[in-house]
């Protein structure tokens, strides 16, 4: 029996070039193409494994159980953790709200802070007053920023922060900003 050598014309899977293969199973034109495609396949396999692991190992649970919310709704005094569940936020956010006096709380003992439900509902009832809009401010009734800085010894950024915090409206006449004298005087007289 004699073995016959035959050659098959194929296209390389890695680089796409045509080559003559000595076997039917050969997919690559060279060892270099084989290595490149092997690395690519392994990278894609790792990526696919990671995606399937995330989807299979990820237990999708609601952050707040319906039982917890039902239990919280019946209580008159809530802990910080319960308020955080109610607001769907972190406990640090609730502590920050207490520190900023946005939320009233009573510290009964070390690590025992209680918040009344009516105080929580009161947050949503208190709205900030809208700034008074002046249609046309006259320059005689206004201070410029430099006049306020000179009179009350305040910096630019400090003035802007105070005006924003107290909802003091400003107007622009030409390219200069002006604040109403009446509001500035009452604010800085305190």
Order of alpha helices (4+ residues) and beta strands (2+ residues): beta-beta-alpha-alpha-beta-alpha-alpha-beta-beta-alpha-beta-alpha-alpha-beta-beta-alpha
